[in-house]
């Protein structure tokens, strides 16, 4: 366990550094979008391209892996919405319930998962992780954004949200970086050495800057939230993310293997650890954009990130020990 904590501690420590820097105003709030843009449009695409190009194309096109992960994501979304909207004492509309479901089903795979799992499990973990990123960006996010429009006055709200979600996916550089990396892998193509060295420098910057930015984004969301959120509105969702999500994915994966699907146990281990990651920090920005309770979403992300230092490390110890 100590050896695992020695690997995971620096990743969570960088998140804490970003959080403290923003809370102490050492990092101005106006600078946070610039850091986010650097990670989103430069560093992270280069890292994903490098991993995609270095991963056998068969791993990136594994239908069993994608099907199991997608089924779990859909179950998580449906269950969280049902509990939020119909549970005792809950009267949330579709907007807040849908973004609560998204934050319960969408791990922080891009900013945290790829570098952390590769550091723990080695380069072969990159392929399954990249597949989960594609599923969450293309399906889970789009579905939850469309569902969030169901209680709007405009009867075409869901359709408009779906088109907006699709437009957002097309404008997101991460799927394109993954696709280009997969194409390079399939064609056995290598960039010229000067270009690949540039990609490598940007890719190496992705992990530290992304983790620092996560902390800063969480601090900003918390500081800008003027409404106090009851514990019952965010603690259960954080626990659903950290406990139910990996447990459900593990059970579905074991069921798929028992049914004869060609899902490797090593791949299932990666998927379960992906699900054990804290909630994706970009959901807070999406919630703010679509008028949901951003303070509640930020608290779920912050709590899941704090607790994940212990729960994720315990999951790694359990699955790899």
C-alpha positions in Angstrom: 0.0 0.0 0.0 2.8 2.4 0.8 4.4 1.9 -2.6 1.1 2.8 -4.2 0.7 5.9 -2.1 4.2 7.0 -3.1 3.0 6.9 -6.7 -0.5 8.5 -6.2 0.6 11.2 -3.7 2.4 13.5 -6.2 -0.7 13.5 -8.5 -3.1 14.6 -5.7 -0.5 16.9 -4.2 -0.4 18.9 -7.5 -4.2 19.2 -7.4 -3.8 20.6 -3.8 -1.1 23.0 -5.0 -3.5 24.4 -7.7 -6.3 24.7 -5.1 -4.1 26.5 -2.6 -2.7 28.8 -5.2 -6.2 29.9 -6.3 -7.6 30.2 -2.8 -4.6 32.3 -1.7 -4.8 34.4 -4.9 -1.3 33.5 -5.8 -2.9 32.4 -9.1 -5.4 35.1 -10.3 -8.7 33.7 -11.3 -8.3 35.5 -14.7 -5.3 33.2 -15.4 -7.2 30.0 -14.8 -8.9 29.9 -18.2 -5.5 30.4 -19.9 -4.1 27.3 -18.1 -7.2 25.4 -19.0 -6.8 26.3 -22.6 -3.1 25.3 -22.7 -4.0 21.9 -21.3 -7.1 21.4 -23.5 -5.7 22.7 -26.8 -2.0 21.9 -26.6 -0.6 19.6 -23.9 -3.4 17.0 -23.5 -4.0 16.5 -27.2 -0.2 15.9 -27.7 -0.2 13.4 -24.8 -3.2 11.5 -26.2 -1.8 11.5 -29.7 1.5 10.1 -28.4 -0.3 7.4 -26.4 -2.7 6.6 -29.3 0.1 6.4 -31.9 2.0 4.1 -29.6 -0.9 1.8 -28.8 -1.9 -1.2 -31.1 -5.0 -0.2 -33.1 -6.8 -3.4 -31.9 -6.7 -2.0 -28.3 -8.3 1.2 -29.5 -11.1 -0.6 -31.4 -12.0 -3.1 -28.7 -15.9 -3.4 -28.9 -16.1 -5.6 -25.7 -14.3 -2.9 -23.7 -16.4 -0.1 -25.1 -19.7 -2.0 -24.6 -19.1 -2.9 -21.0 -17.9 0.7 -20.1 -20.8 2.3 -22.0 -23.4 0.0 -20.4 -22.1 0.9 -16.9 -22.1 4.7 -17.8 -25.8 4.4 -18.9 -26.8 2.6 -15.7 -24.9 5.1 -13.6 -26.7 8.0 -15.3 -30.1 6.4 -15.0 -29.7 5.4 -11.4 -28.3 8.7 -10.3 -31.1 10.6 -11.9 -33.7 8.3 -10.4 -32.3 8.7 -6.9 -31.9 12.4 -7.2 -35.4 13.2 -8.7 -37.4 10.6 -6.7 -35.5 10.1 -3.5 -37.0 11.2 -0.2 -36.7 15.0 0.3 -35.4 15.6 -3.3 -37.2 17.9 -5.7 -34.5 18.6 -8.3 -35.4 19.3 -11.9 -33.9 17.6 -14.9 -31.1 20.2 -15.3 -29.5 19.7 -11.8 -30.3 16.0 -11.8 -28.7 15.4 -15.2 -25.4 17.2 -14.3 -25.4 15.3 -11.0 -25.6 12.1 -13.0 -22.9 13.2 -15.4 -20.5 14.0 -12.5 -21.3 10.6 -11.0 -20.6 8.7 -14.3 -17.7 10.8 -15.8 -14.3 10.1 -14.2 -11.4 12.6 -14.5 -9.8 10.4 -17.0 -8.1 12.9 -19.3 -6.5 15.3 -16.8 -5.7 12.7 -14.2 -6.4 9.1 -15.3 -4.1 8.8 -18.3 -0.9 9.9 -16.5 -1.8 8.3 -13.2 -2.8 4.8 -14.6 0.2 4.7 -17.0 2.5 5.5 -14.0 0.9 2.7 -12.0 0.3 0.0 -14.6 2.6 0.9 -17.5 2.0 2.0 -21.1 -0.4 -0.9 -21.9 -3.0 0.9 -19.7 -3.2 3.8 -22.1 -5.3 2.0 -24.7 -8.3 1.1 -22.5 -8.2 4.5 -20.8 -8.3 6.3 -24.2 -11.4 4.2 -25.1 -13.2 5.3 -22.0 -12.4 8.9 -22.8 -14.1 8.6 -26.2 -17.2 6.9 -24.7 -17.6 9.6 -22.0 -17.0 12.5 -24.4 -19.1 11.2 -27.3 -22.0 9.5 -25.5 -22.2 10.1 -21.7 -21.7 13.9 -21.9 -24.1 14.4 -24.9 -26.8 12.2 -23.3 -26.7 14.1 -20.0 -26.7 17.5 -21.7 -29.7 16.5 -23.7 -31.5 15.2 -20.6 -30.8 18.5 -18.8 -33.0 20.3 -21.2 -36.2 18.2 -20.6 -37.7 20.5 -18.0 -37.2 23.6 -20.2 -40.1 25.6 -21.5 -39.1 25.1 -25.1 -40.4 21.7 -26.3 -37.4 21.5 -28.6 -34.9 22.1 -25.7 -33.5 18.5 -25.7 -33.0 18.5 -29.4 -31.2 21.8 -29.3 -29.1 20.6 -26.4 -28.2 17.5 -28.4 -27.1 19.5 -31.4 -25.1 21.8 -29.1 -23.5 18.8 -27.4 -22.5 17.4 -30.8 -21.1 20.7 -31.9 -19.1 20.8 -28.6 -17.7 17.3 -29.3 -16.6 18.3 -32.8 -14.9 21.4 -31.5 -13.1 19.5 -28.8 -9.5 18.7 -29.8 -9.2 15.6 -27.6 -11.3 13.2 -29.8 -9.4 14.4 -32.9 -6.1 13.9 -31.2 -7.1 10.3 -30.2 -8.4 9.7 -33.8 -5.1 11.0 -35.3 -3.1 8.9 -32.9 -5.2 5.8 -33.8 -4.7 6.5 -37.5 -0.9 6.8 -37.0 -1.0 3.5 -35.2 -3.0 1.8 -37.9 -0.7 3.1 -40.7 2.5 2.7 -38.7 3.2 6.4 -39.3 5.7 8.4 -37.4 6.0 12.2 -37.4 9.4 13.7 -38.4 11.7 13.8 -35.5 11.6 17.6 -34.9 7.8 17.5 -34.8 7.7 14.5 -32.6 10.1 16.2 -30.2 7.8 19.2 -30.0 4.8 16.9 -29.4 6.8 15.2 -26.7 7.6 18.4 -24.9 4.0 19.5 -24.9 2.9 16.0 -23.8 5.3 16.0 -20.9 3.8 19.2 -19.7 0.2 17.8 -19.7 0.2 16.0 -16.4 1.6 18.6 -14.0 -0.2 21.5 -15.6 -3.5 19.6 -15.9 -3.4 18.5 -12.3 -2.5 22.0 -11.0 -5.4 23.4 -13.2 -7.9 20.9 -11.7 -7.2 22.3 -8.2 -7.4 25.9 -9.4 -10.7 25.2 -11.2 -12.2 23.5 -8.1 -11.1 26.5 -5.9 -12.6 29.0 -8.3 -15.9 27.2 -8.4 -16.1 27.0 -4.7 -15.1 30.7 -4.2 -17.7 31.8 -6.8 -20.6 29.8 -5.3 -22.8 32.1 -3.2 -25.4 29.4 -2.2 -24.8 27.0 0.6 -25.5 23.4 -0.6 -26.9 20.9 1.9 -24.7 17.8 2.5 -27.5 15.5 1.4 -27.3 17.1 -2.1 -23.7 16.3 -2.9 -22.2 13.7 -0.4 -24.3 10.8 -1.7 -23.4 11.5 -5.3 -19.7 11.7 -4.5 -20.0 8.3 -2.8 -21.9 6.9 -5.7 -19.0 8.0 -8.0 -16.2 6.5 -5.8 -17.9 3.3 -4.6 -20.8 2.3 -6.8 -19.2 3.2 -10.1 -16.1 0.9 -9.8 -18.1 -1.8 -8.1 -20.8 -1.9 -10.9 -18.2 -1.8 -13.6 -16.3 -4.7 -12.0 -19.5 -6.8 -11.8 -20.5 -6.0 -15.4 -17.0 -6.9 -16.6 -16.9 -10.2 -14.7 -20.4 -10.9 -16.1 -19.1 -10.2 -19.7 -16.1 -12.5 -19.2 -18.4 -15.2 -17.9 -20.6 -14.8 -21.0 -17.6 -15.4 -23.2 -16.8 -11.8 -24.3 -13.2 -11.4 -25.2 -12.5 -9.0 -22.3 -9.1 -9.5 -20.7 -8.9 -9.3 -16.8 -6.0 -6.9 -17.1 -8.2 -4.6 -19.2 -11.0 -5.0 -16.7 -8.6 -3.9 -13.9 -7.9 -0.7 -15.9 -11.6 0.0 -16.4 -12.4 -0.5 -12.7 -9.6 1.9 -11.7 -10.8 4.4 -14.3 -14.2 4.3 -12.6 -12.5 4.7 -9.2 -11.1 8.1 -10.3 -12.7 11.3 -8.9 -15.3 13.2 -11.0 -14.2 15.1 -14.1 -13.5 18.7 -13.3 -14.8 20.0 -16.6 -18.4 19.0 -15.6 -18.4 22.1 -13.4 -17.8 24.3 -16.4 -20.6 22.5 -18.4 -23.0 22.9 -15.5 -22.3 26.7 -15.3 -22.8 27.0 -19.0 -26.2 25.3 -19.0 -27.5 27.1 -15.9 -27.3 24.1 -13.4 -26.3 24.5 -9.7 -22.6 24.8 -10.3 -21.8 25.1 -6.6 -23.3 21.7 -6.0 -21.4 20.1 -8.9 -18.1 21.8 -7.7 -18.6 20.3 -4.2 -19.2 16.8 -5.6 -16.0 17.1 -7.6 -14.0 18.5 -4.7 -15.2 15.9 -2.3 -14.6 13.0 -4.7 -11.1 14.3 -5.4 -10.2 14.5 -1.7 -11.7 11.1 -0.9 -10.2 9.5 -4.0 -6.7 9.9 -2.7 -7.6 7.2 -0.2 -10.3 5.2 -2.1 -8.3 5.1 -5.4 -5.1 4.0 -3.6 -7.1 1.3 -1.8 -8.6 0.1 -5.1 -5.2 -0.1 -6.7 -3.9 -2.1 -3.8 -6.9 -4.5 -3.9 -6.8 -5.1 -7.6 -3.0 -5.2 -8.2 -1.8 -6.5 -4.8 
